[in-house]
Each structure stands twice: as C-alpha cells, then as structure tokens.
C-alpha cells in the first residue's frame, strides 16, 4: 500500500473540503450583511466547481477577488484550528466505529450459529481465502 | 463560525474518505490473489454506497464479513499513519496555494491597471463592500 500517495491524495481532498467549509462560512456571514452577494456566491459555487478547491478559488478570483481573498483567509484559519484535534478525532472515530461493527457482527454470527450453523460455513467458502491476512503482507 | 461543528463534519468526511482509500487498497491486493472477489467488491462499492463509510461497512458485513474486517483493519492503519504528517501537509498546502493565488491576482491587477484601469473600479463597486473584513469579526 502506497501510504505516501494516499497521504498526498488525502491532503488534497482535505484542502478542497476546507475550502468548501470556508465558502459555507463566508456565505453565511455575508448573507446577513449583503444577501445579494450571498445569493450570487451560492449560484457561483456549483458542486462541479467546488470539487477542486484550487480551481474554484482561481475562477472566483476572476469574478470577485475580494470574496476569493476572504475565503482563502477563512480556510487557512480553519486548517490551523483543525490540525490540533482532527487527527485524534479521526483515529478515535475509526477505532470506535470498527469496534461497534465487530460487536454487531459477533452478535449476528452468534444468532446465526444458533439458528442455522451451515450458513457460516458456505459463506466463508465463497470468499477470498487469504482475506484475513494483514494488508502489509501484500503491499 | 462554528469551529466545533466544522471539525466534527470534517472528521466524519475524513473517516469516510479513509474507508474509501482502504477499499481501493484491499481491492488492489485481492486483485492479484483473487480477481473474482476483487470484481465483486468493485461492483459492490458504488459511489452512493461508499459516500458514507459506516453504512458501507455495515452493508459489506452482511455480504462478505471477512472483506469488511480487512477493510476496517486497513483504514485504522491508514488513520494511524496519516495523523502524523497530514495536518502539517494540509496547513502547508493551503498556505502555499493561498500565496500562489495572491501572486497571480497581483500580477493580473497590475496588468489590468496598465491596460484598462476602469475595470478594477467597476468590479469593486459591484461586490460586497464589507468583504475585506476578517471572518472572525462576524462569527
């Protein structure tokens, strides 16, 4: 598994996502002071455009540079605020979710074993036999 | 701006994204050992399904629990590996991108000023006049 490439892709995606959150924040702020511009920003910020944060900012700069500058300031602020607790949140979130999925699975197979033990057997035969290996062995 | 809510949303999105990256990793691994199961996983992993990582894992557990377990292991591993350098990467990425956008903008307005100074003026009139304020003042 190419951790370096995945980290790069994840950082790029996160950068675009924080840009999207910055757009939402700025949009909510100017909605109070200038609903006309907020409506314009809403129309401008289509799903396709906002998919890539950098292309979005670039295009916005050509239309309304002061909005682009403001969104850039907000996303930088968000990035600085997030970095402190985001990694911990994601790690804990995944660990807890994994535990919950395992618990539910255990509950399910225990019930299956009681009612129809043969289901379990045929299920494991149809699947990839090596799938319990740890992923690092194949990468 | 509601930093806490944005952090929560970002963590949830990142959790789903790492699940998606784990699916890609596992898919590439079993493609070598068991192309049949890899093809099945590819069909199962539709864009709609993978949008929410937890729903995806839950549904996969019902079909092929050993694949769900393997993907869960990989995503936890990814989360642990990422946390170390991801925040730095995103912060630096945004800072550099912002600098580059500002540089391009500066270049553009300098050129505009030389060729047609009136464009700048009419542009700033049509936009929200308060948009140069820092975002923290409104939140």
Contacts between the chains, C-beta under 8 A, distances in Angstrom:
chain1	res1	chain2	res2	distance
A	1	B	25	4.7
A	1	B	29	7.8
A	1	B	74	7.2
A	1	B	78	8.0
A	3	B	78	7.5
A	3	B	81	5.2
A	6	B	21	5.2
A	6	B	25	7.6
A	6	B	78	6.4
A	6	B	82	7.7
A	7	B	81	7.4
A	7	B	82	5.8
A	7	B	85	6.5
A	7	B	86	6.4
A	7	B	89	6.6
A	8	B	89	7.7
A	9	B	21	7.2
A	10	B	14	7.4
A	10	B	17	6.4
A	10	B	18	7.2
A	10	B	21	7.0
A	10	B	82	6.1
A	10	B	86	6.3
A	11	B	86	6.1
A	11	B	89	4.0
A	11	B	90	5.1
A	11	B	93	5.6
A	12	B	93	7.3
A	13	B	17	5.9
A	14	B	10	7.4
A	14	B	14	6.7
A	14	B	86	7.3
A	14	B	90	5.0
A	15	B	90	5.8
A	15	B	93	5.0
A	15	B	94	5.7
A	15	B	97	7.0
A	17	B	10	6.4
A	17	B	13	5.9
A	18	B	10	7.2
A	18	B	90	7.2
A	18	B	94	6.9
A	21	B	6	5.2
A	21	B	9	7.2
A	21	B	10	7.0
A	25	B	1	4.7
A	25	B	6	7.6
A	25	B	135	6.5
A	25	B	139	7.6
A	26	B	135	6.7
A	29	B	1	7.8
A	29	B	135	6.4
A	29	B	138	4.3
A	29	B	139	7.2
A	30	B	128	5.3
A	30	B	130	7.5
A	30	B	131	6.8
A	32	B	138	7.4
A	33	B	128	6.8
A	33	B	130	5.2
A	33	B	138	7.6
A	34	B	128	4.2
A	34	B	129	7.6
A	34	B	130	7.0
A	37	B	127	6.3
A	37	B	128	4.0
A	37	B	131	7.4
A	53	B	97	7.8
A	54	B	97	5.6
A	54	B	101	7.8
A	57	B	97	7.5
A	57	B	101	5.4
A	58	B	101	6.7
A	58	B	104	7.6
A	61	B	101	6.2
A	61	B	104	7.2
A	61	B	105	5.4
A	61	B	108	7.7
A	64	B	123	7.7
A	64	B	127	5.0
A	64	B	131	7.9
A	65	B	105	5.7
A	65	B	109	7.6
A	65	B	123	7.5
A	66	B	124	7.0
A	66	B	127	5.3
A	66	B	128	7.1
A	66	B	131	4.3
A	66	B	132	5.8
A	67	B	127	6.8
A	67	B	128	7.2
A	67	B	131	5.7
A	68	B	101	6.9
A	68	B	105	7.5
A	69	B	102	7.5
A	69	B	105	7.8
A	69	B	131	7.9
A	69	B	132	7.3
A	70	B	131	5.2
A	70	B	132	7.1
A	70	B	133	7.8
A	70	B	135	6.7
A	72	B	98	4.6
A	72	B	101	6.4
A	72	B	102	7.7
A	73	B	134	6.5
A	73	B	135	6.3
A	74	B	1	7.3
A	74	B	135	4.6
A	75	B	94	5.8
A	75	B	98	7.8
A	76	B	91	8.0
A	76	B	94	5.4
A	76	B	95	6.4
A	76	B	98	5.9
A	77	B	135	6.7
A	77	B	136	7.4
A	78	B	1	8.0
A	78	B	3	7.5
A	78	B	6	6.4
A	79	B	90	5.5
A	79	B	91	4.8
A	79	B	94	4.9
A	80	B	91	6.4
A	81	B	3	5.2
A	81	B	7	7.5
A	82	B	6	7.7
A	82	B	7	5.8
A	82	B	10	6.1
A	82	B	87	7.3
A	82	B	90	7.8
A	83	B	87	3.4
A	83	B	88	7.5
A	83	B	90	7.1
A	83	B	91	5.7
A	84	B	87	7.8
A	85	B	7	6.5
A	86	B	7	6.3
A	86	B	10	6.3
A	86	B	11	6.1
A	86	B	14	7.3
A	86	B	86	8.0
A	86	B	87	6.5
A	87	B	82	7.3
A	87	B	83	3.4
A	87	B	84	7.9
A	87	B	86	6.5
A	87	B	87	6.1
A	88	B	83	7.5
A	89	B	7	6.6
A	89	B	8	7.7
A	89	B	11	4.0
A	90	B	11	5.1
A	90	B	14	4.9
A	90	B	15	5.8
A	90	B	18	7.2
A	90	B	79	5.5
A	90	B	82	7.8
A	90	B	83	7.1
A	91	B	76	8.0
A	91	B	79	4.8
A	91	B	80	6.4
A	91	B	83	5.7
A	93	B	11	5.6
A	93	B	12	7.3
A	93	B	15	5.0
A	94	B	15	5.7
A	94	B	18	6.9
A	94	B	75	5.8
A	94	B	76	5.4
A	94	B	79	4.9
A	95	B	76	6.4
A	97	B	15	7.0
A	97	B	53	7.8
A	97	B	54	5.6
A	97	B	57	7.5
A	98	B	72	4.6
A	98	B	75	7.8
A	98	B	76	5.9
A	101	B	54	7.8
A	101	B	57	5.4
A	101	B	58	6.7
A	101	B	61	6.2
A	101	B	68	6.9
A	101	B	72	6.3
A	102	B	69	7.5
A	102	B	72	7.7
A	104	B	58	7.6
A	104	B	61	7.3
A	105	B	61	5.4
A	105	B	65	5.7
A	105	B	68	7.5
A	105	B	69	7.8
A	108	B	61	7.8
A	109	B	65	7.6
A	123	B	64	7.8
A	123	B	65	7.5
A	124	B	66	6.9
A	127	B	37	6.4
A	127	B	64	5.3
A	127	B	66	5.2
A	127	B	67	6.9
A	128	B	30	5.3
A	128	B	33	6.6
A	128	B	34	4.2
A	128	B	37	4.2
A	128	B	66	7.1
A	128	B	67	7.3
A	129	B	34	7.7
A	130	B	30	7.6
A	130	B	33	5.2
A	130	B	34	7.1
A	131	B	30	6.8
A	131	B	37	7.5
A	131	B	66	4.4
A	131	B	67	5.9
A	131	B	69	7.9
A	131	B	70	5.1
A	132	B	66	6.1
A	132	B	69	7.3
A	132	B	70	7.0
A	133	B	70	7.9
A	134	B	73	6.8
A	135	B	25	6.4
A	135	B	26	6.7
A	135	B	29	6.3
A	135	B	70	7.0
A	135	B	73	6.5
A	135	B	74	4.7
A	135	B	77	6.7
A	136	B	77	7.7
A	138	B	29	4.2
A	138	B	32	7.2
A	138	B	33	7.5
A	139	B	25	7.7
A	139	B	29	7.2
